[in-house]
Amino acid sequence: MTIEQLQYFYAISEHKTFSLAALEMNITQSALSKQIAKLEQELGVFLFDRSHRQITLTNEGQQLLKDTKILLKDYEKMLEHLETIKEDKRNTIKIAMLPIFSQYDLAHRLNEFSKNHPHVHLIIDEIEERDLHHKLDYHDYDIYILRGDYEELQVFQKMLLYEDNLVAVISKNHPLAHMHHLSIKQLKDEQLLLPPKYTTISNLAVDACHQANFNPHIKRHGRLETILSAAGENEGIALVMKKSLHIFHLNQVQILPFSEDIHGDVYLYYALDSNHKQIIEEFIHTIQPIKYQSSH
């Protein structure tokens, strides 16, 4: 017994003729008759009395009709519920991003998007870089907001979201505080304060030191606010991204750029071949703070 067979049966019971039922169900009368015969054979009863000019339901047919009406109504409800779920899914964007909401004013832009697109549901997962790589292979998200390049996301489109540079945060009491800028080479004998080891920023700083032909003296790895406080106490020089500093009160330190151009840019990766193409395009239009060029 199939849903289609029950739908055919219901149509015949409504129209009282096979011809009109076949026309409504967009099936030939012969095919309709065969489907009803299969249904009657499976149930072991006759559903219609065909001895008169206008067919009527048998007792068994009348009982089946009562149950069929309930079943088809529930079936329609099920389809409506599934369509609602599919629509919700089409209007949902899943975003994985580094915990950089406050540093790059992302909260304001995301809130602006939500206000302008109330039908769109944003699911935002803040993910530390140490937990990131094992998630990238599965491509569970529509959008990733990350620092640097990721081979796992080569199939995604990529756009520059924020340009950013490595800077030195140094106590005003430090001998180098009078400088207007620094070279990485000047850090050779300095105690350095770096973000956690697993971060792109920490790796960027260490790689810059290696390219300057020395191994850095790392006094401490820590969260941004921790190493900035330590720099203010002249415990070392903190190496951080410039655009992450505007949310802090930095009265005891100097912020010195490097003569070397050490980028740690933030990119937005997105999949435009998904079911959310239009929504994602609107999201990108809202969130982009700079003119960008997309590339693979």
DAJO-V20966 format. One line per field, one symbol per residue. ss: DSSP state (H for helix, E for strand, - for the rest). burial: I if it has 9 or more other ideal C-beta (glycine too) atoms within 8 Angstrom, else O. A space follows every 10 residues. Layout:
# DAJO-V20966
ss = ???
burial = ???
This chain:
# DAJO-V20966
ss = --HHHHHHHH HHHHH--HHH HHHHH---HH HHHHHHHHHH HHH----EE- -----EE-HH HHHHHHHHHH HHHHHHHHHH HHHHHHHHHH -EEEEEE--- -----HHHHH HHHHHH---- EEEEEE--HH H-HHHH---- --EEEEE--- HHH---EEEE EE--EEEEEE E--------- EE-HHHH--- EEEE-----H HHHHHHHHHH H-----EEEE E--HHHHHHH HH----EEEE EHHH------ --EEEEEE-- --E--EEEEE ------HHHH HHHHHHH--- ----E-
burial = OOOOIIIIII IIIOIIIIOI IIOOIOIOIO IIIOIIOIII OOIOOOIIIO OOOOIOIIOI IIOIIOOIIO IIOOIOOOOO OOOOOOOIOO IIIIIIIIOI IOIIOIOOII OIIIOOIOOI OIOOIOIIIO OIOOIIOOIO IIIIIIIOOI OOIOOIIIII IIOIIIIIII IOOIOIIOOO OIIIOOIOOI IIIIIIOOII IIOIIIOIII OIOOOIOIII IIOOOIIIOI IIOOIIIIII IIIIIOOOOI OOIIIIIIOO OIOIIIIIII IOOOOIIOII IIIIOIIIOO OOOOOO
